[in-house]
Amino acid sequence: MNYICTWLCADVKGEESIYPQTGEKSSGQKHQNIYWRCLVLFYATSKRFNKTQKHLLFTNVNVLPEVDGKSVQQMLEDMGVEVIFTDFKYKTPKGYFNLFQNQFYEFSILEYIVKHNQNPDDQYLIVDSDCIFTRPAAELFTEATANNGFISFEDPCSTELVIHGLSRIDMQQLYQDLSGKAVPEIPGYHLGEFFLASVKNINTIFSDFLKLWPELMRRHAKGMPKFNEEAQTLSYIYYQNNFKASPRTDLLKRIWTNPVFYRNVEKTDPGVAIWHLPSEKTYGLARLYNTLVNHSPDYGLDLPDKVYLETVKSTLGIPYLPLAMRLEYYVLSYYRAIRKRAKKIKFLPKAAL
């Protein structure tokens, strides 16, 4: 059996962290509703193409909310998605890292799989909820099977670029410190939004994580370099097990779309199977959710594939960005930047003003 999964791990009050794309407090319902919309849209786009795979949602939320007057539980039931409650077990302590602290929730998901699935050949595709499908995932599972139950992709970042506190050069040194062995090559940085492995390999990955976790906590307590998020952690475990990244570029892409900050859209992107759209949560993905979930019967699944793809391309401005959408990016981006700065000034101590 092949599984297609995403997840939502909600921060609670007092345990918030920073999520730059939403601009909202992570424990608040407004922030979390952005992700609920994304994951409903994720399943709507996946169910169109992936009818033989089982769809799962992992979450630490006991009671799913209503969003825009619609029950998330009911929408997921309509699409045949099984909801699995999984507690967030591997929480980093306060001050560990200020961004995306819930990313280690992925290891709670892997723990659940290890404990509940004894079929070593079953494969799990786990991706972030701000992803959509434009064609079937069967090829991904086939590629993983051909590669002994594993497939991953690397970020084509430079060796010096610091991502979430570490560059690839920093990771090389940290790999050596952790393993006690020389690491002659600068390691790759695997994309954290994508995970696909067999149950057999998940057992290996999770077992290695259990050995690594106490060392990460020890390093944090002593102020030593450590992995700050799940992608860095997984990259190390993959390296230790000689799990290699796929060179293919047509199966997954992290597509940055906002021209104000960074846009890496290419003409070939409509041919990529899974689009990860981190800067579109409150732009194109919100519009696409409105179109497919709020204003289309059957979550847009009745649309012909050609019409669906044209709708996705035009709604997200991929590969071509119309002038009106370009202006929207600039207006909203600058408005949010000004509002964020105003909030900081509002809460400054009087002595600092």
QUIFEN-V420086 format. One line per field, one symbol per residue. psi: psi as a letter, one per 30 degrees, with the letter a starting at -180 (. if undefined). Layout:
psi=???
This chain:
psi=kkkklaljjkklkfhllkjffeglkffleeeeeeeeeeeeeeeeeefefifflkkkkklgkejklkkhgkkeeeeeeeggkkkjkkljeikklkfekfkhfgfffefeeeeeeeffjgjffkkkjjllfhllkfllgeeeeeeeefhhhkklkkkhllffkjjhfkleeeeeeeeeeefglkjflklljkkffkkjlleeeeeeeeeeeeeeeeeeeeeeegglklkfleeeeeeeeeefghjkkkfkggekkjjkfjfeekjgklffeffkekkkifggegceeeeeeeeeefgkkhggffkkeeeeeeeeeeefhkfkjleeeeeeeeeeeeeeeeeeeeeeeegkkeff.
